[in-house]
């Protein structure tokens, strides 16, 4: 009631420009130009910390530690697993048809086993003779080249040096020959679309 009475009396008075009235600083202040109300300050007493049982805190920490250890073990277990490759995996319908597609083992007679063994020996002998013939031919060519160079050195040292020098024109060697599929004349390649359907695997 005192504040309301003071406000009524104050409103009837003419306040000079040099005066400044302050009534209950926490409620309002009066100046020559306006009335101002101070900011509202909201506050509450601090909450008291709840006292918890140390056994409960220890149990929570133990559960958190076990959970982290379980996640670490799961990551270590999956670390050695490789990413699956769809192109290498056998389709399931082929796995189901394994019994139909699998051929029974061939029963060979004694004569067939003997003939195959003899054919294998003959093939091995043929390949060995072919290899030895190639090695002997290379040796003859290299010996002939060495004799020719020795004879050339006896005739002229300048010609010998020119003969043993590498041919620099043969270094950028390029050939063009027939390909597996001959090109089609006046073939206009279409602009196709490429859709990447490969699966994405997270690292």
RADAMO-V149813 format. One record per residue. N is the residue number from 1. PHI is phi in radians with two decimals (999 if undefined). OMEGA is omega in whole degrees, 0 to 359 (999 if undefined). Layout:
n	phi	omega
N	PHI	OMEGA
N	PHI	OMEGA
//
This chain:
n	phi	omega
1	999	181
2	-1.10	180
3	-1.14	180
4	-1.15	179
5	-1.11	179
6	-1.10	179
7	-1.12	179
8	-1.12	179
9	-1.16	182
10	-1.17	180
11	-1.22	181
12	-1.48	183
13	-1.55	174
14	-1.71	183
15	-1.57	179
16	-1.29	184
17	-1.20	182
18	-1.63	184
19	-1.66	177
20	-2.54	183
21	-1.82	178
22	-2.24	181
23	-2.04	178
24	0.85	189
25	-0.86	181
26	-1.38	181
27	-1.82	179
28	-2.74	176
29	-2.30	180
30	-2.13	175
31	-2.12	181
32	-1.26	186
33	-1.85	188
34	-2.81	170
35	-1.71	178
36	-2.21	177
37	-1.83	182
38	-1.21	180
39	-1.12	178
40	-1.37	182
41	-1.86	179
42	-1.73	179
43	-2.66	178
44	-2.53	180
45	-1.14	181
46	-1.12	180
47	-1.29	178
48	-1.37	177
49	-1.21	179
50	-1.33	178
51	-1.47	181
52	-1.83	179
53	-1.22	179
54	-1.02	179
55	-1.17	179
56	-1.17	179
57	-1.08	180
58	-1.14	179
59	-1.15	177
60	-1.10	179
61	-1.09	179
62	-1.16	178
63	-1.13	178
64	-1.12	180
65	-1.16	178
66	-1.13	179
67	-1.13	179
68	-1.15	178
69	-1.12	178
70	-1.13	177
71	-1.12	179
72	-1.12	178
73	-1.10	179
74	-1.14	178
75	-1.16	179
76	-1.15	180
77	-1.21	182
78	-1.53	184
79	-1.23	183
80	-1.52	179
81	-1.33	180
82	-1.48	177
83	-1.23	181
84	-1.21	178
85	-1.93	183
86	-1.12	182
87	-1.21	184
88	-1.62	182
89	-1.20	180
90	-1.40	178
91	-1.06	184
92	-1.20	181
93	-1.21	175
94	-1.27	177
95	-1.12	178
96	-1.17	181
97	-1.61	183
98	-1.05	180
99	-1.14	180
100	-1.32	186
101	-1.49	184
102	-1.28	181
103	-1.58	177
104	-1.25	179
105	-1.09	182
106	-1.39	178
107	-1.60	181
108	-1.61	176
109	-1.41	181
110	-1.16	179
111	-1.14	180
112	-1.16	178
113	-1.12	180
114	-1.15	180
115	-1.17	178
116	-1.19	178
117	-1.12	178
118	-1.15	178
119	-1.14	178
120	-1.13	178
121	-1.15	179
122	-1.11	179
123	-1.14	178
124	-1.11	178
125	-1.12	179
126	-1.10	181
127	-1.18	178
128	-1.15	178
129	-1.11	178
130	-1.11	179
131	-1.10	180
132	-1.12	178
133	-1.15	178
134	-1.14	179
135	-1.13	179
136	-1.13	179
137	-1.16	178
138	-1.11	178
139	-1.10	179
140	-1.12	181
141	-1.14	181
142	-1.17	178
143	-1.18	178
144	-1.13	178
145	-1.13	179
146	-1.14	178
147	-1.13	180
148	-1.15	179
149	-1.18	178
150	-1.13	178
151	-1.17	178
152	-1.17	179
153	-1.14	177
154	-1.18	180
155	-1.34	184
156	-2.66	179
157	-1.28	179
158	-1.13	178
159	-1.13	178
160	-1.13	179
161	-1.12	178
162	-1.22	181
163	-1.25	182
164	-1.47	178
165	-1.27	179
166	-1.25	178
167	-1.44	183
168	-1.23	180
169	-1.28	179
170	-1.54	183
171	-1.21	175
172	-1.35	187
173	-1.48	177
174	-2.53	180
175	-2.26	175
176	-2.38	182
177	-2.38	181
178	-1.17	179
179	-1.79	182
180	-1.14	179
181	-2.13	180
182	-1.16	181
183	-1.20	178
184	-1.56	181
185	-1.24	177
186	0.96	179
187	-1.64	181
188	-1.71	182
189	-1.25	180
190	-1.32	176
191	-1.50	181
192	-1.54	179
193	-1.90	180
194	-1.94	180
195	-1.96	180
196	-1.45	182
197	-1.82	180
198	-1.22	181
199	-1.30	177
200	-1.72	180
201	-2.01	179
202	-1.33	178
203	-1.36	999
//
